[in-house]
Structure formats: structure tokens, C-alpha cells
Amino acid sequence: MSPICSAKGCQAPAVWSLLWNNPKLHTPDRRKSWLACDEHRTSLGDFLGARGFLRDVEPLDPSGPVDAG
């Protein structure tokens, strides 16, 4: 099964991994990920960035493990 975008209601294939952490809850090296399609990459990134959570955005590696939590 192909990973899908994390945006609410979106069923498009994910092509981006938005790596984030909440510094109040996670250690500095911990990274969680939200997956995004091209259409939602910016809006999901803006949401995380406004809270100071966004750490990196990378192309999704379809062969790698996915932690969409």
C-alpha cells in the first residue's frame, strides 16, 4: 500500500515527508513525520512552522520506513 497524504480528507499519494518535533514533548533528536502530496506540502509545512515544530522537508523515499505519527 502506498503512503497517502496526512492532510485531512486527502487520499493523494504522498511524495514529501515533513519532519517535525514538539520541543516541549520530544527530545531534540526525535523526528516525527507527516506525509504530504504536492498540493498540501505548503499548508502542512505552514501549520507546523507556525508552531515552531517543523525541522525539515524531504522527498519521500518509497523504499524507506514511514512513521506517519
Buried (B, 14 or more C-beta within 10 A) or exposed (E): EEBBBBBEEBEBBBBBBBBBBEEEEEEEEEBBBBBBBEEBBEEBBEBBBEEEBBBEBEEBEEEEEEEEE
